[in-house]
């Protein structure tokens, strides 16, 4: 896969389309560098190559509907390009690899996102796919009870780090970086064009990739189902990065894991790139699924 990332210096004001929940487009203006551009040829076989770069993570005090754990806004540098799945993992993909279907919305069909999976299920799927495709596994999973997609619980999980070349969940920072796709705000304009949320979903999931992708070719980053990410949750963790962070992987301790993006049940104000959700890793809900990432040399 050839990376076509273009940078240019801009010395005048230029509009950046933001991620908004209203009917009208919201725009921000900035001066400096264009964000990296992901060309269509950077997406193949269901994954897009996300370029290394720096972005502002979190939301400012002035942002409407901001939650307390979204700040302070801080600079994050992603030093490695990585592959991000264009869509959420589907029910068919889960069934084909894991042999069951934990989804509540089974009638939605094979192309709908798998949900009803807990965090342990998600990392177990990542390991299983790595093994199936000949990559190293990125998680050591031990001492579990139950089976993935059914009653998996009480696992001891050790993450091998973002240098691992197998499949894994994106870090929280990678997820937000990819969701923003070079934009400066946490809202997209014309939400109905890009997301399934409470205002248009009928309170159920929908097949993947029916809405428009973001600027980096990723579908359903907002809405449809929340997506588990790799990190533990700490409401005050961003304070540790107030002077900037490089390749953060979250707090080293904590009982909850983060999920991102909102779901088909979410009100419009919740469908924001900066919003942070969390739950204990054993929890299963019909509004939470996941997508995968993979580090590249």
N, C-alpha and C positions, 0 to 999 in steps of 0.2 A: 504494500500500500504506500503510495507516494504522498508525502506531506506537502501540501501547497499552502504554505502560510506566508502571507504577505504583510509587510509592515510599511507604513508611510508616516512621515511627519506632517502634521497639520498645524498651521499657525493662525487659523481663523476658527470661528465657532462652527461646530457641526452638530446636527441633531442625532441623538441616540434614542431609538424607540425603546420605551420602558415597558415593564410588565405591569399592566393596569387591570383593574377590575371593572372599570366603567365602560360605557359604550364608545366614548371618544378616546383617541390615542393620547397618551401622556408622553411628553418628550423632555429630555434633559439636554443641556448643552455643556460642552466641555472643551478644553483646549489641550493639545498635546498629541499623543500618539493614537493612531487608529488601533483598535483592538485587533488581535490576530483573526484572520478570516479563514474559516474552514471551507475549502472548496468541495463540490459534490464528489470529486474523485477521492476525497479523504474518507468517504463512507463506503464500505463494501462488506458483504457477508454479514450484514446486520449490525456492524459496529462503525463508529466514527472515531477518527484519530483526533483527539483533543490536544491542542498544542500547549506546551509549557508557557507559563506567563504569570503575571501578577494582577490581582484584582482586589477590590474593596469588599470585604465580607461583612455581613450584618446589615443593620438598618440604622439610620440616624434618628435622634430624638424627635425630629420634625416629621418623620414619616407617619402618615395616618395609619391607624390600626396596628402600630408597632407594639410588640410584646417585650417585656422587660429582659428576656434572655437573648434578645437579638443584638445587643450592643455590649461594649462599644464597637462601632465600625472600626475595622482594623485591616491593615494590608496583609495579604497572604500571597506568597510566591509558591507556585507549583513548578518545581524544577524539572520534572519529567513529563514528556508527552505520554498520554495513556489512551487506551481504547475504551470507549463508553458504548454500551449497548444502546442502539437506537430506540428500542422499545422496552417496556417491562416484560419480564419473563411470562410466557403465555401458559395457559392450562395444558395445551398440547405438548409444549416443550417440557413442562414438569412431568406430565404423565409418561412421556416417552422415556425419560431418564430415571424417574423415581418409582414408577409403577402404581401410583395412586393419584387421587385428585382431591386435595383438601378444600377446594373452593366452595363457597356458598352459592355463588352465581354460576353454577355449572350450566344452566340453561342458556347462558350468554354465548357459550360455544368455545371451541378450541382456540380461537384467536383472541379471546379475552384474557386479561391478566390473571394469573394465578393469584389467589388471595387466601386468607385463612392460614397463612404460614407465619410461624414465629421466626425470631432472629436465628435461632439454632437451625431451623429448617433451611433458611436462606444460605447460611454458610455451608451447610451440608450439601446443598445443591451445587454451590460453587466448587466444592472439592470433587463431587461426582463428575461434573463436567470437565474439570481439569484432568482427571484420570482418564475419562473417555477420549479426550483429545490429545493425550500424551504430554500434558504439562505438569509441572510440579504443583502440588497442592499448597494453598496459602494458609491453611488453618490446621492446627493439631486439635482434634476434637476427641475428648476422652470422658469417661465416667458418665455417659449418658444413660438415661432410662427411656424406653420407647423407641419408636421409629420415625424417621422424617416424614412429614406430611400427615402424621397421625397423632402421636402423643409424645413426640420427642421433648425431653426436658432435662433439667439439672446437669447440663454439659459443662465441662471445663474446656474452654476454648482459648487457644493461644494463636495470635495472628503473627505470621512470619515477617510482616512488614511490606511496604509498598515496593520494595525491590523484588519481591516474589513475582515470577512471570506467569503464574497460573491465574485462574479466574478468582475474583473476590468481589466483595461489595466495595463501592467507591467510598472513600473517606467523606466525611461531611463537607470538608472544604472542596474536594474534587466535585462533589455533587452540586454545590452552589455555584462553583465556577462554571461548570458545564450548563447548568440551568440558566444562568445569566447570559451566557454566550456572547460576552463582550459588551453587554449593556450595563448601565450604571445604576439602574433602579431595580426594585424587586417586583415590579408589576409589569405585565404585558398589556398593551392596548387590545381592545376587541377580544375579550376573554372567551366569548363563545366560539371564536375561530380556532382557538388553540387548546381548550380544556373542557373536560367533562366535570361539571361541578353541580351543586344543588339546583342551580337555576335552569339546567338543560339536560340533566342526566336521567331524570325520572327515578332518581335514588337507586340507581344500579350501575354496574360497570358496563363498559362498551368495548368492542373489539379495538385492538391496538391500531395506531396510525391512521385513524379516521379524521383526526384534526390536523391542522397545519403544524409542521415541525418548527422548532426554534431556529435561530440563525446558524446554528452549528449542526443542524440535521437531526436533532433528537426529538422524538415524539412523546407527548404525554408527560413531560417533566412536571407539569402542573396538572392536578386533577386526576381523575379516574381512580387510581389507588395511591395512598401514601407509599413511600418506598423506604425500606430499611436501608440504612447506611452502616458503615463499619464502626463508627465511634460510639463510645460510652457518652452518656449525657451528664452535663454539669451546667446548671443555669448560669453560673458565673465564669465559665471557662474562657469566654472571650476576653475577660479582663487580663488574663495571663498573656494575651497576644496584643495588648494595646499598643505596643511598640513595633508590632509586626511579627509574623511567623512564617517559617519556611517548611513546607510539606507537613503541616500538622496532622496528627492522627488521633487527636482527642485526649481527654484525661486518662490517666493510667488506672484509675479506680472509679467505681460507680456501679450501682445496681441496675440502671436503666440503659437502654440503647436508643439511638436517635432514628427517627424516620422523617422524611421530607416530602413536600410537594402538594399536600392536600389530596382530597379524594372526591368521588362522585357525591358524597354527602356534604362536602364543605361549602359554606357560604362563600360568596365571591371575595370577601375581605380576607379569607383564610388562604386563598389561592395565590400565594406570594413566594418568591424565591428565597426570601430571608426567614420565613416562618419555620420554627423548629418544633417538631413533635417528638414525643418519647414515650416509651413504655418498657416494662421489664421484658427481658429476652424470651421468656416463656409464653408471652401473650399472643393470642391469635385473634384476628378480627377480619371481618369480611371487607374491610376497607384498606387493608395493608398488604402490599406485595413487595416486589423488589426488581431491580435491574442489576446487571453485572458490569464490572470494569476489569481491565487487565493492563498491567504495566508492560511497556515495550522498551527495548534497548535504546 
